[in-house]
Amino acid sequence: MKIELNRVNQASHYEATAPSSSVKVNIDGPESIGGEGKGVRPMELVLIALGSCSVFDLNEILKKQRQEIEDIKVEVEGQRRDEIPNIFTNIHIKFFLKGNIDLDKANKAAELAVKKYCSVHDMLANGGIDITYEINVN
């Protein structure tokens, strides 16, 4: 796996691409180093990676369980320590499911998706980050 970061301006705006996709991800730093709000910040990308990795697997497991999914939304919130480097200490994932979905099946699917299949979860959890999740079905 490989990605490229290409500088867009003289501040801290970069575009990331991967050979597997033509999609560009805009990344920008904080204002303190010249960031202009033209992209997501690197630590936000970590949360995005965890949320997307988990929800891809959750969606596939629920489909295999023949659950009728109308919509899925994910919120991921991370707490960071004050000392540098400001790494995450705790991350909480909230899954919001809409459709004809059995709550017990959804909880089991989330456990598998987050704790067994999501490689991003394993990297972060093995680094000492406490990762929790919850399922909301309506």
C-alpha positions as CSV (number, residue, x, y, z in Angstrom):
1,M,0.0,0.0,0.0
2,K,1.3,3.4,-0.9
3,I,0.0,7.0,-0.9
4,E,1.4,10.3,-2.2
5,L,1.2,13.7,-0.6
6,N,1.6,16.6,-3.0
7,R,2.0,20.2,-1.8
8,V,-0.7,22.5,-3.0
9,N,0.5,25.9,-1.6
10,Q,3.3,27.5,0.4
11,A,1.4,27.0,3.7
12,S,0.4,23.6,4.8
13,H,-2.2,22.4,2.3
14,Y,-1.5,19.0,0.7
15,E,-3.4,16.6,-1.6
16,A,-3.2,12.9,-0.8
17,T,-3.7,10.3,-3.5
18,A,-3.4,6.5,-3.7
19,P,-2.6,4.5,-6.8
20,S,-5.8,2.5,-6.2
21,S,-8.0,5.6,-6.6
22,S,-8.1,8.8,-8.5
23,V,-9.8,10.5,-5.6
24,K,-7.9,13.3,-3.8
25,V,-8.0,14.0,-0.1
26,N,-7.2,17.5,1.0
27,I,-5.2,17.8,4.1
28,D,-4.4,21.0,5.9
29,G,-2.6,21.9,9.2
30,P,-3.8,24.2,12.0
31,E,-3.7,27.9,11.7
32,S,-0.6,28.0,13.9
33,I,1.5,26.6,11.1
34,G,-0.3,28.4,8.2
35,G,-3.4,26.2,7.8
36,E,-6.2,27.8,5.9
37,G,-9.0,25.3,6.5
38,K,-8.7,23.7,3.1
39,G,-8.7,20.2,4.3
40,V,-9.0,17.8,7.2
41,R,-6.2,17.6,9.8
42,P,-4.1,14.5,10.2
43,M,-5.6,13.5,13.6
44,E,-9.1,13.9,12.1
45,L,-8.0,11.4,9.4
46,V,-7.2,8.9,12.1
47,L,-10.8,9.2,13.4
48,I,-12.1,9.0,9.8
49,A,-10.1,5.8,9.2
50,L,-11.4,4.2,12.3
51,G,-15.0,5.1,11.6
52,S,-15.0,4.1,8.0
53,C,-13.2,0.8,8.6
54,S,-15.7,-0.1,11.3
55,V,-18.8,0.9,9.3
56,F,-17.8,-0.9,6.1
57,D,-17.6,-4.1,8.1
58,L,-20.7,-3.4,10.1
59,N,-22.7,-2.8,7.0
60,E,-21.5,-6.0,5.4
61,I,-22.2,-8.1,8.5
62,L,-25.8,-6.6,8.8
63,K,-26.5,-7.4,5.1
64,K,-25.4,-11.0,5.7
65,Q,-27.7,-11.2,8.6
66,R,-30.5,-10.0,6.3
67,Q,-31.1,-6.8,8.2
68,E,-33.0,-4.1,6.3
69,I,-30.7,-1.1,6.4
70,E,-32.1,2.2,5.3
71,D,-29.3,4.4,6.5
72,I,-26.2,4.4,8.6
73,K,-24.5,7.3,10.2
74,V,-21.3,7.2,12.3
75,E,-19.8,9.7,14.8
76,V,-16.3,9.3,16.1
77,E,-15.0,11.4,19.0
78,G,-11.5,11.2,20.3
79,Q,-10.0,12.6,23.5
80,R,-6.3,13.7,23.3
81,R,-3.8,14.1,26.1
82,D,-2.4,17.6,26.8
83,E,1.3,16.7,26.6
84,I,3.1,16.5,23.3
85,P,2.7,14.5,21.2
86,N,-1.1,15.0,21.7
87,I,-2.1,11.4,21.0
88,F,-5.6,10.0,21.5
89,T,-6.2,8.4,24.8
90,N,-9.9,7.5,24.3
91,I,-12.1,7.2,21.2
92,H,-15.8,6.6,21.2
93,I,-17.7,5.4,18.1
94,K,-21.5,6.0,17.8
95,F,-23.4,4.0,15.1
96,F,-26.8,5.3,14.1
97,L,-28.8,2.7,12.2
98,K,-32.1,3.2,10.5
99,G,-34.3,0.4,9.2
100,N,-35.8,-2.9,10.2
101,I,-32.8,-4.0,12.3
102,D,-32.8,-6.3,15.3
103,L,-30.9,-4.6,18.1
104,D,-29.2,-7.9,19.3
105,K,-28.0,-8.6,15.8
106,A,-26.7,-5.1,15.4
107,N,-24.8,-5.2,18.7
108,K,-23.2,-8.5,17.8
109,A,-22.4,-7.1,14.3
110,A,-20.8,-4.0,15.8
111,E,-18.6,-6.1,18.2
112,L,-17.3,-8.1,15.2
113,A,-16.9,-5.1,13.0
114,V,-15.0,-3.0,15.5
115,K,-13.1,-5.5,17.6
116,K,-12.4,-8.4,15.1
117,Y,-12.4,-7.1,11.6
118,C,-11.3,-3.4,11.7
119,S,-7.5,-3.3,11.4
120,V,-7.5,0.4,12.3
121,H,-9.0,-0.5,15.6
122,D,-6.3,-3.1,16.3
123,M,-3.5,-0.7,15.5
124,L,-4.9,2.0,17.8
125,A,-6.0,-0.3,20.6
126,N,-2.6,-2.1,20.6
127,G,-1.1,1.3,21.0
128,G,-3.0,1.8,24.3
129,I,-6.0,3.7,23.1
130,D,-9.3,2.9,24.8
131,I,-11.9,2.4,22.1
132,T,-15.6,2.1,22.9
133,Y,-18.7,2.0,20.7
134,E,-22.4,2.1,20.9
135,I,-25.3,1.2,18.6
136,N,-28.4,3.3,18.2
137,V,-31.3,1.8,16.2
138,N,-34.4,3.8,15.2
